[in-house]
Amino acid sequence: MPAYKALLVLDLSQGTPDQKDKFYQTLTTATWQRLGQMETAWRCSWSDIEYDKAVDEIKDDVNKAALAAGIQRYPYAFQLGTNTVKSF
């Protein structure tokens, strides 16, 4: 199985500063890393995982972070592939 890397982009404009902090804390606990200085862009990687399992993990991580933060509206998009996520 290949190693997958994800780029996650979030819109937490409905959240308070405290809710956003809690959301980001929860993502960090789930091994996500903020991408550079961008507040709402994150990356994560997995080795030896099936594509569908990685998709499920992304959805679970985002949903858990939203629940922990008390944010009910949290549009997001992600890109999942085998190439490294880069920021400049």
C-alpha positions as MATLAB code, in Angstrom:
seq = 'MPAYKALLVLDLSQGTPDQKDKFYQTLTTATWQRLGQMETAWRCSWSDIEYDKAVDEIKDDVNKAALAAGIQRYPYAFQLGTNTVKSF';
ca = [
       0.000    0.000    0.000;
       1.240    3.502   -0.747;
       1.833    6.335    1.648;
      -0.738    9.111    1.335;
      -0.436   12.791    2.104;
      -3.366   15.132    2.667;
      -3.876   18.855    2.318;
      -6.843   20.119    4.335;
      -8.337   23.597    3.934;
     -10.948   24.832    6.412;
     -13.410   27.707    6.690;
     -14.027   28.352   10.371;
     -15.382   31.867    9.910;
     -18.429   30.988   12.047;
     -16.276   30.039   15.043;
     -15.087   32.248   17.887;
     -11.347   32.610   18.531;
     -11.624   30.150   21.440;
     -13.502   27.625   19.295;
     -10.909   27.916   16.533;
      -8.085   27.367   19.036;
      -9.806   24.237   20.370;
     -10.434   22.974   16.831;
      -6.777   23.457   15.902;
      -5.595   21.861   19.157;
      -7.670   18.784   18.394;
      -6.280   18.551   14.854;
      -2.742   18.798   16.209;
      -3.452   15.961   18.639;
      -4.562   13.868   15.651;
      -1.101   14.416   14.036;
      -2.105   17.216   11.665;
       0.425   19.999   11.122;
      -0.365   23.581   10.248;
       0.918   24.426    6.797;
       3.369   27.288    7.153;
       1.800   30.447    8.553;
      -1.622   29.733    7.047;
      -4.204   29.447    9.797;
      -6.645   27.210    7.961;
      -4.374   25.001    5.839;
      -3.149   21.722    7.320;
      -1.271   18.618    6.223;
      -1.077   15.057    7.420;
       0.459   11.851    6.125;
      -0.006    8.136    6.587;
       2.212    5.254    5.576;
       0.843    1.929    4.439;
      -2.856    2.835    4.298;
      -5.625    2.298    1.777;
      -7.033    5.388    0.060;
     -10.572    4.943    1.406;
      -9.261    4.474    4.960;
      -7.273    7.724    4.687;
     -10.425    9.533    3.478;
     -12.348    8.162    6.465;
      -9.607    9.284    8.850;
      -9.644   12.820    7.434;
     -13.410   13.063    7.843;
     -13.240   11.615   11.362;
     -10.452   13.988   12.441;
     -12.319   17.058   11.158;
     -15.618   15.960   12.692;
     -13.980   15.240   16.060;
     -12.267   18.636   16.053;
     -15.545   20.389   15.266;
     -17.352   18.495   18.005;
     -14.627   19.259   20.558;
     -14.715   22.950   19.600;
     -18.482   23.249   19.455;
     -18.410   24.465   15.866;
     -21.471   23.407   13.904;
     -20.684   24.866   10.477;
     -17.240   24.018    9.161;
     -16.910   23.762    5.372;
     -13.698   22.070    4.327;
     -11.948   20.544    1.347;
      -9.059   18.144    1.106;
      -6.688   16.766   -1.484;
      -5.270   13.305   -0.947;
      -2.432   11.828   -2.948;
       1.069   10.427   -2.891;
       2.949   13.676   -3.555;
       4.381   15.793   -0.756;
       2.356   18.829    0.339;
       4.524   21.924   -0.027;
       4.146   25.486    1.163;
       6.105   28.608    0.361;
];
